[in-house]
Amino acid sequence: MIGIIIVTHHELGKNCISTAQSLLGKTVESVVSISIDLKVSTKELHDLIADHIHMLNHLEGILLLTDMFGTTASNLCFSFLQKGRTEVVTGINLPILLKAIQLQHNQSISDVAAELENYGKNSIMLANRLIEGNKVSKS
């Protein structure tokens, strides 16, 4: 099993977990969130992430999900990258979290991270393009 730590601004991660649990109808295992408070020093935030990683260290890997690339949350998480052990995926949204929960039991951390990157890119749709693509041409 892979541990999932969601590191986001404010309470986005906490709310994503709550929504996922509601949709799944169950409490999710080994999924925790850290809310980044920009008033707290980066050293304290780094230590908080390290503590959560240590808490889940008995698992087969740690997946760090962040809200935005290049922000404090993702930059802090990048310092924990360890090939085959800890991966970071940016751009957390509900479809990515649900897929991560589905995959955390039966795939390696590297495979899960790669699949989530691809899945996240494909989970965003522009409705008009979908609708227009389904119209039958009358010519």
Backbone hydrogen bonds in HBPLUS format (Angstrom, degrees):
<---DONOR---> <-ACCEPTOR-->    atom                        ^
c    i                          cat <-CA-CA->   ^        H-A-AA   ^      H-
h    n   atom  resd res      DA  || num        DHA   H-A  angle D-A-AA Bond
n    s   type  num  typ     dist DA aas  dist angle  dist       angle   num
A0060-GLU N   A0001-MET O   2.86 MM  59  5.64 153.2  1.94 163.6 165.2     1
A0002-ILE N   A0104-GLN O   2.90 MM 102  4.95 143.6  2.03 135.3 146.6     2
A0003-GLY N   A0061-GLY O   2.89 MM  58  6.23 161.9  1.92 164.2 158.9     3
A0063-LEU N   A0003-GLY O   2.78 MM  60  6.10 167.8  1.79 163.1 166.3     4
A0004-ILE N   A0030-SER O   2.87 MM  26  6.23 169.2  1.88 163.8 167.4     5
A0032-VAL N   A0004-ILE O   2.93 MM  28  6.40 159.1  1.98 161.2 166.1     6
A0005-ILE N   A0063-LEU O   2.85 MM  58  6.19 166.0  1.87 161.7 165.4     7
A0065-LEU N   A0005-ILE O   2.89 MM  60  6.22 159.1  1.93 148.7 155.7     8
A0006-ILE N   A0032-VAL O   2.83 MM  26  6.25 165.3  1.85 152.9 157.0     9
A0034-ILE N   A0006-ILE O   2.74 MM  28  6.12 154.2  1.81 165.7 165.6    10
A0007-VAL N   A0065-LEU O   2.76 MM  58  6.07 158.8  1.80 161.5 169.0    11
A0008-THR N   A0034-ILE O   3.10 MM  26  6.50 158.1  2.15 170.9 176.4    12
A0036-ILE N   A0008-THR O   2.67 MM  28  5.78 168.1  1.68 158.2 161.2    13
A0012-LEU N   A0009-HIS O   3.39 MM   3  6.40 174.2  2.39 147.6 148.6    14
A0015-ASN N   A0011-GLU O   2.97 MM   4  6.16 161.0  2.00 154.5 159.8    15
A0016-CYS N   A0012-LEU O   2.87 MM   4  6.11 148.6  1.97 148.8 158.0    16
A0017-ILE N   A0013-GLY O   2.98 MM   4  6.26 160.5  2.02 153.3 157.7    17
A0018-SER N   A0014-LYS O   3.02 MM   4  6.27 162.2  2.05 147.0 152.1    18
A0019-THR N   A0015-ASN O   2.95 MM   4  6.08 160.4  1.98 145.9 151.0    19
A0020-ALA N   A0016-CYS O   2.87 MM   4  6.04 161.2  1.91 149.5 155.2    20
A0021-GLN N   A0017-ILE O   2.91 MM   4  6.11 164.4  1.93 155.1 158.9    21
A0022-SER N   A0018-SER O   3.04 MM   4  6.24 150.8  2.13 142.0 150.1    22
A0023-LEU N   A0019-THR O   2.93 MM   4  6.20 161.4  1.96 154.4 158.8    23
A0024-LEU N   A0020-ALA O   2.85 MM   4  6.01 157.0  1.90 152.8 159.6    24
A0025-GLY N   A0021-GLN O   2.81 MM   4  5.68 127.4  2.09 136.3 148.9    25
A0026-LYS N   A0021-GLN O   3.24 MM   5  5.32 135.8  2.44 138.8 146.7    26
A0040-VAL N   A0037-ASP O   2.93 MM   3  5.63 167.5  1.95 124.7 128.9    27
A0045-LEU N   A0041-SER O   3.02 MM   4  6.38 159.0  2.06 151.1 157.4    28
A0046-HIS N   A0042-THR O   2.80 MM   4  5.90 159.9  1.84 147.9 153.8    29
A0047-ASP N   A0043-LYS O   2.93 MM   4  6.12 159.2  1.97 147.6 153.2    30
A0048-LEU N   A0044-GLU O   2.93 MM   4  6.14 147.0  2.04 142.2 151.4    31
A0049-ILE N   A0045-LEU O   2.99 MM   4  6.31 159.2  2.03 153.6 158.0    32
A0050-ALA N   A0046-HIS O   2.93 MM   4  6.18 161.7  1.96 149.8 155.6    33
A0051-ASP N   A0047-ASP O   2.87 MM   4  6.09 151.7  1.95 144.8 152.2    34
A0052-HIS N   A0048-LEU O   3.10 MM   4  6.41 154.8  2.17 145.5 151.5    35
A0053-ILE N   A0049-ILE O   2.91 MM   4  6.21 157.1  1.96 153.9 160.8    36
A0054-HIS N   A0050-ALA O   2.88 MM   4  6.09 160.7  1.92 149.6 155.1    37
A0055-MET N   A0051-ASP O   2.93 MM   4  6.15 148.3  2.03 141.5 150.5    38
A0056-LEU N   A0052-HIS O   3.18 MM   4  6.45 139.9  2.35 141.2 150.3    39
A0056-LEU N   A0053-ILE O   3.11 MM   3  5.25 129.5  2.38  99.2 112.0    40
A0057-ASN N   A0054-HIS O   3.23 MM   3  4.82 161.6  2.26  98.1 103.3    41
A0059-LEU N   A0056-LEU O   3.02 MM   3  5.89 168.1  2.04 128.5 131.7    42
A0062-ILE N   A0085-ARG O   2.83 MM  23  6.32 156.6  1.89 157.3 165.2    43
A0087-GLU N   A0062-ILE O   3.05 MM  25  6.58 154.6  2.12 158.7 166.8    44
A0064-LEU N   A0087-GLU O   2.82 MM  23  6.08 176.0  1.82 163.5 164.9    45
A0089-VAL N   A0064-LEU O   2.92 MM  25  6.36 157.1  1.97 160.1 166.5    46
A0066-THR N   A0089-VAL O   3.00 MM  23  6.40 158.1  2.05 147.9 153.8    47
A0091-GLY N   A0066-THR O   2.85 MM  25  6.05 115.6  2.28 126.4 144.3    48
A0092-ILE N   A0066-THR O   2.90 MM  26  5.69 172.9  1.90 145.3 147.5    49
A0075-ASN N   A0071-THR O   2.83 MM   4  5.96 170.4  1.84 164.7 168.0    50
A0076-LEU N   A0072-THR O   2.94 MM   4  5.97 160.0  1.98 151.5 155.8    51
A0077-CYS N   A0073-ALA O   3.17 MM   4  6.36 158.8  2.21 143.7 149.7    52
A0078-PHE N   A0074-SER O   2.92 MM   4  6.14 148.2  2.02 153.6 161.7    53
A0079-SER N   A0076-LEU O   3.26 MM   3  5.76 142.7  2.41 107.3 116.2    54
A0080-PHE N   A0077-CYS O   2.91 MM   3  5.50 163.1  1.94 119.9 125.7    55
A0081-LEU N   A0078-PHE O   3.18 MM   3  5.41 169.6  2.19 111.7 114.7    56
A0082-GLN N   A0086-THR O   3.15 MM   4  4.85 176.4  2.15 130.0 130.6    57
A0085-ARG N   A0082-GLN O   2.77 MM   3  5.33 155.7  1.83 148.4 149.8    58
A0086-THR N   A0082-GLN O   2.78 MM   4  4.85 168.4  1.79 141.9 145.4    59
A0097-LEU N   A0093-ASN O   3.02 MM   4  6.31 163.5  2.05 158.4 163.4    60
A0098-LEU N   A0094-LEU O   2.92 MM   4  6.12 170.5  1.93 161.4 163.6    61
A0099-LYS N   A0095-PRO O   3.00 MM   4  6.13 158.3  2.05 145.4 151.4    62
A0100-ALA N   A0096-ILE O   2.86 MM   4  6.06 156.7  1.91 149.8 156.8    63
A0101-ILE N   A0097-LEU O   2.93 MM   4  6.18 159.8  1.97 155.3 159.9    64
A0102-GLN N   A0098-LEU O   3.05 MM   4  6.26 151.7  2.14 141.3 149.2    65
A0103-LEU N   A0099-LYS O   2.93 MM   4  6.17 149.1  2.03 149.0 157.2    66
A0104-GLN N   A0100-ALA O   2.89 MM   4  5.80 131.7  2.13 147.7 158.9    67
A0106-ASN N   A0103-LEU O   3.24 MM   3  5.91 150.8  2.33 119.6 126.2    68
A0112-VAL N   A0108-SER O   2.91 MM   4  6.16 163.0  1.94 158.0 163.0    69
A0113-ALA N   A0109-ILE O   2.99 MM   4  6.12 168.5  2.00 150.7 153.8    70
A0114-ALA N   A0110-SER O   3.08 MM   4  6.24 164.0  2.10 146.8 151.1    71
A0115-GLU N   A0111-ASP O   2.92 MM   4  6.05 160.6  1.96 148.6 154.5    72
A0116-LEU N   A0112-VAL O   2.85 MM   4  6.04 156.5  1.90 153.6 160.4    73
A0117-GLU N   A0113-ALA O   3.02 MM   4  6.25 154.9  2.09 148.0 154.1    74
A0118-ASN N   A0114-ALA O   3.24 MM   4  6.48 167.7  2.26 149.1 151.4    75
A0119-TYR N   A0115-GLU O   2.79 MM   4  5.92 164.2  1.82 151.4 156.9    76
A0120-GLY N   A0116-LEU O   2.78 MM   4  5.77 163.3  1.80 148.4 152.8    77
A0121-LYS N   A0117-GLU O   3.22 MM   4  6.41 158.7  2.27 144.1 149.2    78
A0122-ASN N   A0118-ASN O   3.12 MM   4  6.39 146.4  2.24 145.0 154.4    79
A0122-ASN N   A0119-TYR O   3.13 MM   3  5.13 121.0  2.49  94.0 108.8    80
A0123-SER N   A0119-TYR O   2.90 MM   4  5.98 114.4  2.34 142.5 159.6    81
A0123-SER N   A0120-GLY O   3.27 MM   3  5.12 150.5  2.37  95.5 104.1    82
A0129-ARG N   A0126-LEU O   3.02 MM   3  5.64 126.3  2.32 115.7 128.2    83
A0130-LEU N   A0126-LEU O   3.29 MM   4  6.67 153.4  2.37 148.9 156.7    84
A0130-LEU N   A0127-ALA O   3.06 MM   3  5.10 115.8  2.49  96.7 112.5    85
A0131-ILE N   A0127-ALA O   2.90 MM   4  6.17 163.5  1.93 160.4 164.6    86
A0132-GLU N   A0128-ASN O   2.83 MM   4  5.93 169.1  1.84 151.6 155.2    87
A0133-GLY N   A0129-ARG O   2.92 MM   4  5.87 149.3  2.02 137.5 146.0    88
A0134-ASN N   A0131-ILE O   3.13 MM   3  5.27 141.2  2.28 100.2 111.1    89
A0135-LYS N   A0132-GLU O   3.31 MM   3  5.35 158.4  2.36 101.5 107.8    90
